[in-house]
Amino acid sequence: MSDTNLPHALNSYHHSMKKVTIENYRTDKFYLRIVKATAELLTDQGYVAPVRLFKKMELLTEQDIAAWRRGRLPYLEQAIRCNLAQASRILRILRFHAHDLNLKPSNTVYLSKQPDNRIPLKFTKYGDKKLEEAYTTHLVSPRLKAAEQPAETIGVTKE
């Protein structure tokens, strides 16, 4: 069955979920929300952490983040208030937008806040390497001085 034979509602849904590319990401329904949240985060802290982006977009709450950090949630995506395809889409659009802004990627390790058991936190149910990396990559403004930049790789985030 071709797209032209699909009922209109299904066809428009199929069209709206087409693959995000460098050519079309600015027309995505999430783009303007991502731009706004990114601008606010860069103004506030000089970098964009995907966890904070989801919070700014009201797809995560501070309580969700705290529960995850304390080990009460096995993985962060369990608390995100959108489906996983949309979460992945948001991360992809963020990377394209960050490239346009010349933001520098900085990988960050997220450790649990359990004093007796500081283990790396999971973002995805199955530990998908590329998605985990997308969540842990902070995007740093080139204007941020080295001393102000988030800790890389061995550091613990302030999330």
N, C-alpha and C positions, 0 to 999 in steps of 0.2 A: 504494500500500500504506500503510495507516495504522499508527501506532505499535502498536496493539493486535494487529496481525497479525505483527509482528516476533518472531523468536525471543527468549526471555527475556534471554539474555546481550547480544544486540545492543540490545534495548530498554533495558536498564539502562545500557549504554554511552551510548546516545543521550540518555537522561535525565541522566546525569552530566555531559554536555558541553553542557547547555543554556546559553544566554547568561547571563552574569553581570550581574545588575542590583542596584540599591540594595536591592531587596526580598529578594534571595536570597543575596547574597554571603557572609553569615555562616554559611551552611550548606554552602559549598563545601569540598571535601576539602583544599584548600590553606590555608584561612582560619586555622586554629590555628597552623600553621607560620609563616605570615606575621606573625601577632600576636606570637608568641614572638621571631622574628628582629627585628621592628620594635622591640620593647621593649628587647632587648639592644643594638641599634644606638643607640637614643635614650639609653640609660644610658651607653654607651661614648663617644659622640661628639656627641650632641645633634641629630643629623639622620640621615635614612635615604637612602642612595644605592642605587638599584636594583642596581648591580653588587655592592655589599656585602650586600644582601639575598639575592641568589642565592648568594653565597658562604656566608652564615650558614645557608641552607637546604641546603647541600651540593650545589648544582647547578652550582657553579663552584669551581675551586680557585685558590689564589694563583698557582700556576704557569700556569694558563689566563690569568689576568688579566695577568700579567707578559708572557707571550708575545704577547698582543693589544696591550699597550701598546708593545711593542718592534717591532710591525709583522710579527710572525711568523704572525699570524692575520689574514685580510683583514677579518673582522667578528666581533664577540663571540659572536653567537648560534651560531656554528659550534662553540663549546666548551660551550655550556649542556647540561647532562645531563637534558634533558626535551625533548619535542617543542615546536615553535614555537607551536602552539595553546595549550599549557600555559604557556609563557613569557608569552604575551600575556595569558592569564587571570590569572596571578600579578600582572602589572603593573596590570591593571584592579582587582583586589581590593585591591592596595596603595593605589591612589588613593582608593578608597572608605574604607578603614580610616584613611588619613591625614586625610581630610576629617572623620571622626568624632573624631580626636585634635586637630583644629584645627592641623595642621601646615601651614606655609607653603611653597608650591612655589618653588623657586629653580633656574632653568636654569643648567647648568654646561657649559662646553666641555671636552671630553676631547681632549688633544693627545698624539700619540705621544711616546715617550721617546727617539726617535732624535735625537741632538744635531745632526746635520746636516740633518734633515728633519722639523721639528715640524709635522706635518699633523693635521687633525681625524681622530679615530678613528671608524670605522663600527661600529654595533651590529648592523645588519641587512644581509642580502645585497644587497637592492635599494635600500637607503636610504629606506625608507618613512618619510615625514616624521613622521607621528603616533607611530609606534613609536620612531623615533630620539628624539623629544622625551620620550616616556615613560621611556626609559632615561637621558636626561641630566637629568631633573628630580629634584633632591634635595628631600627633604621635611624642613623645618626646624622644630624645636621652638620654640614661641613663647617659651620660657624661655631660649633661647640668646641671649646678648648679641650685638649687632651685630658687634662685633670678633671674635667666635668663629665667626660664620657662614661657611659655605663661600663661596668667591669666586663671583660671579655672572657669567654670560655671557662676559666676557673672561678670566676666571680659568682657571687650570690646576688640575685636581683633584689630590688626594693619592692617588688610586686606584693 
